[in-house]
């Protein structure tokens, strides 16, 4: 009985010592998730760090500077500037959210936003449909498939400004090739870039022409990743071509199509070169999108309004972030893990 009691006391004392060590300095607490990841993937972090630093400097500083200017009344007359050897200090003042209130309650921003949404939805929808059709055609064994692929990728290989200038020449109302072809057929020339409606049609056509190659290549890669056994099984079950496309092709392309639609939407929403080089937002303000109007505030009007330009830039960023968040939530509700 005494032996049993002494053993129990010794065991309890040992447990108390062990618990005391775990609570004291004897056993360190488990490392945090960040420290564990850093210790395991230190080489990856080391390789990525320079890129993160450069991006932070190139993108982070202009972003912070733009947000700050959007909260002021900065323009060409009150920013810091040099006149000869004389340096003029900045005299702009903090105005809070006044610029955002003016933009969101004014007709100019809302009107430009409406056309920007029409422009983006039209371009992305047409580009996706054409890219899907061409990808399905080139995914089959047809004669000259490699030559067709090279020809369809060509618009993507040519620098964008060269393509836009070429289209501008084609759209010329007096000497353009398109109107010469129409004139040869006895049809009056079309004011492609001088009529608001035709100008909108023209810029959409050019942007679609530039965007189809990317969409086609991405979707073609997605098509080639779908196992052929799925098509064979569907065909053996008696599925028609449309049923195979609907129940095999579209689900198989979902991971690729969701990504390319998101990227294409962001690129088109901010597609500055096509609008600026083709119409400069004209005629009037008919084809002006948000990003070209923000540029106009900073470089084309007098005095140049840096605060308003920064405000529009921040609003563009917020709109795209909201779209990405909603888009991601919709995909996750449908079972995708993007």
MARKOLMAR-801225 format. One record per residue (C-alpha): residue in three letters; x, y, z. Coordinates in pm, whole numbers, padded with zeros to 5 digits, always signed. Each point is the difference from the previous one (the first is absolute). Layout:
% MARKOLMAR-801225
AlaXYZ/...
This chain:
% MARKOLMAR-801225
Unk+00000+00000+00000/Unk+00281+00241+00085/Unk+00188-00094-00319/Unk-00307+00065-00214/Unk-00052+00338+00170/Unk+00362+00105-00059/Unk-00022-00097-00367/Unk-00315+00207-00044/Unk+00161+00300+00165/Unk+00310-00033-00219/Unk-00211-00025-00317/Unk-00206+00307+00095/Unk+00318+00192+00073/Unk+00144-00101-00336/Unk-00316+00114-00179/Unk+00015+00333+00180/Unk+00363+00045-00104/Unk-00084-00085-00362/Unk-00291+00245-00004/Unk+00217+00264+00161/Unk+00264-00043-00269/Unk-00256+00025-00277/Unk-00139+00320+00153/Unk+00340+00144+00078/Unk+00309+00054-00207/Unk+00091-00363-00037/Unk-00222-00071-00309/Unk-00045+00287-00249/Unk-00347+00064-00145/Unk-00070-00141-00346/Unk+00101+00234-00284/Unk-00264+00199-00181/Unk-00123-00094-00346/Unk+00199+00284-00156/Unk+00324-00110+00168/Unk-00056-00363-00100/Unk-00062+00104-00359/Unk+00306+00225+00002/Unk+00223-00274+00138/Unk-00123-00256-00252/Unk-00023+00224-00308/Unk+00281+00245+00077/Unk+00160-00053-00340/Unk-00323+00087-00185/Unk-00046+00310+00215/Unk+00359+00105-00075/Unk-00052-00034-00375/Unk-00333+00183+00002/Unk+00108+00285+00229/Unk+00180+00210-00269/Unk-00302-00021-00230/Unk-00236+00097+00281/Unk+00225+00293+00087/Unk+00015+00127-00358/Unk-00375-00034-00047/Unk-00058+00175+00329/Unk+00210+00294-00113/Unk-00136+00017-00354/Unk-00366-00055+00087/Unk-00030+00067+00370/Unk+00135+00356+00005/Unk-00208+00127-00297/Unk-00308-00163+00152/Unk+00049+00165+00339/Unk+00085+00331-00169/Unk-00311-00021-00217/Unk-00224-00072+00297/Unk+00145+00298+00184/Unk-00046+00235-00299/Unk-00360-00115-00034/Unk-00062+00142+00347/Unk+00135+00345-00093/Unk-00075+00279-00248/Unk+00332-00044-00183/Unk+00018+00141-00352/Unk+00256+00154-00232/Unk-00003+00332+00184/Unk+00058-00112+00358/Unk+00238-00299-00018/Unk+00373+00031+00062/Unk+00171+00111-00319/Unk+00307+00176-00134/Unk-00006+00316-00210/Unk+00349+00055-00124/Unk+00224-00001+00307/Unk-00290+00079+00231/Unk-00171-00285+00182/Unk-00364+00050+00089/Unk-00122-00198+00305/Unk-00325-00194-00004/Unk-00303+00192+00123/Unk-00279-00253-00055/Unk-00220-00084+00296/Unk-00166-00308+00145/Unk-00369-00016-00094/Unk-00092-00349+00122/Unk-00256-00191-00204/Unk-00132+00301-00190/Unk+00151-00118-00328/Unk-00167-00339+00034/Unk-00334+00159+00081/Unk+00028+00228-00304/Unk+00092-00290-00227/Unk-00268-00241+00120/Unk-00278+00259-00008/Unk+00098+00158-00331/Unk-00130-00101-00341/Unk+00344-00025-00156/Unk+00127-00291+00207/Unk-00326-00195-00013/Unk-00040+00057-00374/Unk+00358-00109-00069/Unk-00044-00299+00230/Unk-00309-00108-00195/Unk+00183-00004-00333/Unk+00304-00167+00163/Unk-00220-00284+00122/Unk-00162-00039-00343/Unk+00343+00004-00162/Unk+00139-00258+00243/Unk-00294-00241-00010/Unk-00026+00018-00379/Unk+00369-00055-00060/Unk+00038-00285+00250/Unk-00316-00178-00117/Unk+00084+00019-00371/Unk+00365-00087+00060/Unk-00091-00302+00211/Unk-00252-00132-00253/Unk+00235+00043-00297/Unk+00293-00144+00194/Unk-00209-00300+00101/Unk-00114-00061-00358/Unk+00351+00028-00144/Unk+00148-00217+00276/Unk-00254-00275-00072/Unk+00079+00017-00372/Unk+00378-00011+00049/Unk-00030-00282+00254/Unk-00109-00231-00279/Unk+00225-00168-00254/Unk-00035+00224-00305/Unk+00239+00064-00287/Unk+00228+00297+00060/Unk-00083+00024+00371/Unk+00345+00135+00091/Unk-00022+00272-00267/Unk-00344+00104+00125/Unk+00129+00020+00356/Unk+00290+00222-00103/Unk-00229+00227-00202/Unk-00247+00038+00287/Unk+00275+00070+00253/Unk+00151+00272-00223/Unk-00213+00288+00140/Unk+00131-00088+00346/Unk+00362+00007-00121/Unk-00022+00346-00159/Unk+00053+00292+00241/Unk-00333+00147+00103/Unk+00069+00356-00111/Unk+00101-00123-00348/Unk-00326-00193-00033/Unk-00206+00297+00115/Unk+00168+00236-00247/Unk-00061-00252-00278/Unk-00369-00014+00090/Unk-00013+00377+00015/Unk+00121+00009-00359/Unk-00261-00259-00100/Unk-00274+00205+00167/Unk+00096+00325-00176/Unk-00321+00147-00138/Unk+00151+00134-00321/Unk+00295-00223-00083/Unk-00054-00307+00216/Unk-00006-00345-00153/Unk-00336-00089+00154/Unk-00182+00295-00159/Unk+00176-00062-00332/Unk-00136-00355+00003/Unk-00347+00131+00083/Unk+00031+00264-00272/Unk+00094-00268-00254/Unk-00321-00182+00092/Unk-00205+00318-00046/Unk-00048+00062+00373/Unk+00062+00339+00157/Unk+00298+00028+00231/Unk-00055-00037+00373/Unk+00135+00259+00248/Unk+00164-00270+00208/Unk+00173+00230+00248/Unk-00204+00318-00045/Unk-00345-00126+00098/Unk-00059-00089+00368/Unk-00179-00328-00073/Unk+00243-00117-00268/Unk+00295+00107+00214/Unk-00118-00223+00284/Unk-00044-00288-00240/Unk+00347+00063-00144/Unk+00187+00001+00331/Unk-00177-00318+00111/Unk+00094-00171-00327/Unk+00367+00093+00037/Unk+00019-00114+00361/Unk-00168-00330-00087/Unk+00250-00050-00283/Unk+00284+00054+00245/Unk-00147-00217+00276/Unk-00113-00308-00192/Unk+00350-00158-00031/Unk+00056-00004+00376/Unk-00345-00145+00064/Unk+00043-00259-00275/Unk+00341-00119+00122/Unk-00113-00026+00362/Unk-00320-00188-00085/Unk+00185-00224-00248/Unk+00236-00104+00278/Unk-00301-00072+00219/Unk-00163-00211-00271/Unk+00312-00209-00045/Unk+00005-00076+00372/Unk-00347-00162-00009/Unk+00038-00380-00022/Unk-00121-00139-00333/Unk-00159-00293+00185/Unk-00273+00234+00125/Unk-00102+00087-00356/Unk+00012-00365-00103/Unk-00219-00102+00293/Unk-00250+00277-00073/Unk-00011-00098-00368/Unk-00059-00365+00089/Unk-00289+00110+00222/Unk-00157+00171-00302/Unk+00075+00363+00093/Unk-00028+00250-00282/Unk+00274+00251-00086/Unk-00179+00272+00197/Unk-00046-00230+00301/Unk+00370-00093-00008/Unk+00091+00367-00013/Unk-00236+00090+00282/Unk+00071-00290+00238/Unk+00366-00079-00078/Unk+00171+00300-00159/Unk-00141+00282+00209/Unk+00054-00172+00340/Unk+00350-00101-00108/Unk+00083+00357-00100/Unk-00136+00161+00317/Unk+00337+00034+00180/Unk+00153+00167-00306/Unk-00299+00206-00108/Unk-00056+00153+00344/Unk+00359+00123+00007/Unk+00008+00139-00355/Unk-00335+00175+00044/Unk+00126+00171+00315/Unk+00327+00108-00165/Unk-00173+00111-00317/Unk-00250+00207+00200/Unk+00275+00179+00191/Unk+00206+00063-00314/Unk-00296+00124-00201/Unk-00125+00225+00279/Unk+00343+00169-00005/Unk+00066-00024-00375/Unk+00157+00340-00045/Unk+00190-00043-00334/Unk-00295-00097-00220/Unk-00223+00289+00107/Unk+00275+00261+00023/Unk+00180-00080-00326/Unk-00311-00069-00205/Unk-00246+00271+00103/Unk+00155+00186+00299/Unk-00342-00045+00161/Unk-00185+00166-00285/Unk-00193+00104-00183/Unk-00076+00232+00287/Unk+00000-00229+00304/Unk-00179-00290-00170/Unk+00270-00265+00045/Unk+00164+00136+00316/Unk+00050-00269+00262/Unk+00101+00055+00361/Unk+00372-00048-00045/Unk+00027+00235-00301/Unk-00204+00263+00181/Unk+00234-00027+00300/Unk+00292+00054-00236/Unk-00177+00299-00152/Unk-00035+00166+00340/Unk+00377-00021+00055/Unk+00139+00079-00344/Unk-00252+00157-00238/Unk-00213+00254+00184/Unk+00128+00331+00137/Unk+00071+00031+00283/Unk+00086-00364+00041/Unk-00206-00147+00282/Unk+00215-00257+00180/Unk-00246-00045+00286/Unk-00289-00088-00228/Unk+00217-00232-00206/Unk+00118-00180+00314/Unk-00359-00025+00123/Unk-00111-00170-00319/Unk+00300-00232+00016/Unk-00082-00107+00354/Unk-00364-00055-00094/Unk+00109-00218-00293/Unk+00210-00207+00239/Unk-00289-00034+00246/Unk-00243-00105-00274/Unk+00235-00269-00129/Unk+00066-00129+00351/Unk-00373-00021+00067/Unk-00051-00184-00328/Unk+00276-00249+00085/Unk-00147-00061+00346/Unk-00352-00054-00132/Unk+00130-00217-00284/Unk+00198-00215+00244/Unk-00299-00037+00232/Unk-00224-00107-00288/Unk+00252-00260-00109/Unk+00038-00136+00351/Unk-00378-00025+00033/Unk+00003-00212-00316/Unk+00260-00235+00144/Unk+00314+00142-00162/Unk+00306+00051+00220/Unk+00150+00307-00162/
